[in-house]
Amino acid sequence: MILWLILGAVLFLLMLSAFFSGSETAFTAVSSARLRSAEKEGDKKARLVLKILERKERMIGALLLGNNLVNILASALATSAFIGVFGDSGVVYATAIMTLLVLIFAEVLPKTYALHHSQTMTRAVAPIIRVLIVILAPITETVTAIVRQTLKLVGADISKVKMGSHLDLMRGIIDQHEGEDAETQSQRAMLRSVLDLADVDVEEIMIHRKNVEIIDIESPAEQIVSVVLKSPYTRIPLYREDQDNIVGVLHAKELLRALQKVNGDPKKVNIEKVSSEPWFIPETTILFDQLQAFRKRREHFAGVVDEYGAFMGIVTLEDILEEIVGEIDDEHDPSVVGVKIQTHGVIMAQGDVTIRDLNREFEWTLPDDEEYSTIAGLILYEAQTIPKVGQSFMFYDFKFDILKRERNQITLVRMTAPAEEKSD
């Protein structure tokens, strides 16, 4: 009779162990965003779960304490029962059987269920967990204090968790968003780009000065009007004497208003009065800060200067938004400007195409170092020489064929990714 009571107690303790294990996994895996959405809709259980998660250390401490208590007690009772039946060899039987039972029914099974039903399970067990946390609070607080002090002794302070840790976690979650279809790949790329805004400098995405359409403010007004009307851009920088001396930004809409006031006579337009004052930013400004600055100033356009004040290029609000959503083009246009996809996955890329754009578009992992940001920069950095047309290089399992060069600048490269290289 006593043996059956002991076995019944062991079974009950295993059920408690499954409850603690499953609850821990459910609270760890549950989506806070979904809970907050449910809370706004008046879900009281979601609010309770969020309150428990506010002090996650206490919750985990209480669940681990409860889980260890019931597992140790169950093992002790089972060992006692088996020793009574089989003698000293009962220890071996008890260890083998309890290990198997705990592993399957108190760990793997409940945690697997909780992982796939975290939203439902956390709502169901939240009231019980809250009471448990209150009851075990003195013990868990003591255990937490001992853990913190021990970690400090070895030079690790868990109170100093930096934002980077959370960003790494979010990147890992994004990578788990699996699927090879175009929509899923686009979603992954967009989410990664949002996180990268705090790590990318303006100089990496700006339009370089050699590609910027710029007008001499001293040019005849009718010539300036003609250039603006033919240009695909709505904002054009104006310089005086030296292209490093940017004195204004001419907006096409303001120019048209001015022309309307003088009945369309360009000679009567004062270009300097029509233009707006230029806004300059350092090339080291990170994209996240610049996006906030654009919103705050209600601007769409900024000039980029280096540490010596030299004009380096321009950056627009659209440039930053395209870093998130990708290029906005016609369905027949290439996804990345300056890139043409050929057969067998081989691509033709202009030298100034950024590595970030290629990695995002093709889900490659080419290194994007501080020393360079473009394909041409990568080749120059790795080759440690200025390549000649016709030369080929192998870096990071990619093949790079130099097709065109203007003076010392690589302008066209043929790239072959590792998988395509092997299949060919």
C-alpha positions, -999 to 999 in steps of 0.1 A, spaced: 0 0 0 28 24 9 46 16 -23 16 26 -44 12 58 -24 49 66 -31 45 59 -68 13 80 -69 32 109 -52 61 105 -78 35 107 -106 20 139 -91 54 154 -87 62 147 -123 30 165 -134 41 195 -113 75 193 -129 59 193 -164 38 224 -153 69 243 -141 90 234 -172 62 242 -197 54 275 -179 90 286 -180 92 280 -218 58 296 -224 67 328 -206 101 329 -223 87 324 -258 55 344 -256 53 375 -279 52 407 -259 40 426 -289 9 404 -292 2 406 -255 3 444 -256 -20 444 -286 -44 422 -266 -40 444 -235 -52 474 -255 -83 455 -265 -91 449 -228 -76 414 -222 -70 412 -185 -51 380 -186 -27 395 -212 -22 424 -187 -14 399 -160 11 381 -181 29 414 -190 31 423 -153 48 390 -146 72 396 -175 81 430 -161 102 411 -135 113 382 -155 141 373 -130 116 367 -102 94 346 -125 122 324 -137 136 321 -102 103 309 -88 97 284 -116 132 270 -115 130 267 -77 97 249 -79 109 226 -107 140 216 -88 121 210 -56 96 186 -72 123 168 -93 146 162 -64 117 151 -42 103 128 -69 138 112 -74 142 108 -37 108 90 -33 114 68 -63 149 58 -51 134 50 -17 107 28 -32 130 10 -55 155 3 -28 127 -12 -7 118 -36 -36 152 -44 -52 177 -35 -25 208 -15 -32 205 -21 -69 173 -1 -67 194 31 -69 204 22 -105 169 13 -115 155 45 -100 181 67 -116 175 51 -151 137 52 -149 134 87 -133 159 102 -159 138 88 -187 105 99 -172 117 134 -163 133 139 -197 103 129 -217 73 138 -196 86 167 -175 110 184 -199 107 177 -237 69 171 -239 57 201 -219 84 225 -234 75 214 -269 38 221 -263 45 254 -245 67 266 -274 39 262 -299 11 274 -276 28 301 -256 0 327 -259 -27 303 -247 -6 287 -220 7 319 -204 -29 332 -201 -40 300 -185 -12 296 -159 -6 334 -152 -29 335 -120 -12 304 -105 23 317 -114 16 350 -98 6 334 -65 37 311 -67 60 341 -73 46 359 -42 50 327 -20 85 320 -31 96 356 -33 118 356 -2 138 325 -14 141 337 -50 152 372 -40 179 356 -18 190 333 -46 191 363 -71 212 384 -47 237 355 -43 238 350 -81 245 387 -87 272 389 -61 289 358 -74 288 371 -110 303 404 -98 332 385 -82 341 371 -115 337 404 -133 303 399 -149 275 423 -140 241 413 -155 226 447 -146 247 461 -174 229 446 -204 234 468 -234 211 475 -263 233 455 -286 223 423 -269 187 429 -277 195 439 -313 214 406 -317 184 387 -303 161 405 -328 184 397 -357 183 360 -347 145 361 -346 145 377 -381 168 350 -394 143 324 -381 116 339 -404 122 311 -430 111 309 -466 127 312 -500 98 330 -517 103 366 -528 79 381 -502 96 364 -472 131 374 -485 118 410 -489 104 410 -453 137 397 -439 157 423 -458 134 451 -446 135 441 -410 173 437 -410 177 472 -427 156 488 -399 180 474 -373 210 485 -394 201 521 -394 220 527 -362 251 511 -376 254 527 -410 270 561 -417 256 586 -442 287 583 -463 278 547 -471 246 556 -489 251 592 -500 252 602 -537 288 610 -543 297 645 -556 308 631 -589 273 619 -595 255 649 -581 238 673 -606 250 707 -596 245 742 -611 267 773 -610 246 801 -595 264 826 -617 250 810 -649 224 829 -668 189 825 -653 174 810 -685 202 784 -686 195 774 -650 158 772 -657 165 750 -687 187 726 -666 161 724 -638 132 716 -662 152 689 -680 165 674 -647 147 643 -631 155 658 -597 133 683 -578 162 697 -557 196 708 -572 225 723 -553 239 756 -564 276 766 -561 296 797 -566 331 797 -581 341 764 -565 319 732 -563 330 729 -526 312 763 -521 276 752 -520 255 784 -515 220 772 -519 195 745 -530 171 752 -558 137 735 -556 119 730 -589 85 739 -574 98 772 -560 114 780 -594 81 774 -612 63 797 -587 88 824 -593 84 820 -631 46 822 -628 50 856 -610 71 870 -639 49 856 -666 75 829 -675 104 852 -682 135 835 -668 156 867 -670 134 884 -643 139 855 -618 165 861 -590 178 826 -586 196 834 -553 164 846 -537 144 816 -550 169 791 -536 169 779 -500 198 779 -476 218 746 -477 220 723 -448 252 704 -442 258 673 -421 290 653 -413 296 622 -434 299 602 -401 262 609 -392 244 576 -387 213 569 -407 190 566 -376 200 600 -363 197 616 -398 162 601 -403 151 617 -370 168 650 -381 149 650 -414 116 645 -395 124 672 -370 135 698 -395 109 687 -421 137 685 -447 142 661 -475 177 671 -486 211 676 -470 247 682 -482 274 659 -468 308 673 -458 340 656 -446 360 666 -415 377 694 -435 344 709 -446 348 697 -482 316 689 -501 314 651 -505 279 645 -518 242 646 -509 217 625 -490 179 626 -492 151 613 -471 143 590 -500 178 575 -498 173 565 -462 138 551 -468 152 531 -497 177 516 -473 147 501 -455 123 492 -483 148 488 -511 148 506 -545 113 517 -557 114 509 -594 93 497 -623 88 459 -624 112 456 -653 140 476 -636 168 458 -617 162 455 -580 196 471 -573 207 502 -593 239 494 -612 234 456 -611 223 434 -640 216 397 -634 228 373 -661 224 336 -666 235 311 -640 232 337 -613 263 357 -625 258 394 -620 273 425 -636 278 452 -610 291 487 -613 321 494 -590 301 519 -568 274 494 -559 273 490 -522 279 457 -505 249 464 -482 226 465 -513 240 432 -527 239 414 -493 203 425 -488 191 417 -523 208 383 -528 211 374 -490 249 372 -493 273 376 -464 301 396 -480 319 416 -453 309 453 -451 340 467 -434 347 502 -421 375 505 -446 351 502 -476 314 501 -485 314 493 -523 324 464 -545 353 483 -559 364 492 -524 363 455 -513 384 445 -543 410 472 -537 412 464 -500 416 427 -505 439 429 -536 461 456 -521 467 468 -556 448 485 -585 436 457 -607 439 457 -645 411 450 -668 409 412 -674 422 402 -640 402 379 -618 402 375 -580 387 350 -555 376 366 -522 353 349 -497 345 321 -523 332 348 -547 349 353 -581 354 389 -592 363 396 -629 375 432 -636 357 443 -668 362 480 -669 384 506 -653 385 544 -657 419 557 -646 423 542 -611 386 535 -606 370 501 -610 337 508 -629 324 473 -639 328 439 -622 314 405 -630 306 386 -598 300 348 -594 286 336 -561 300 303 -546 270 281 -554 269 293 -591 306 289 -594 304 252 -584 274 245 -606 292 259 -636 
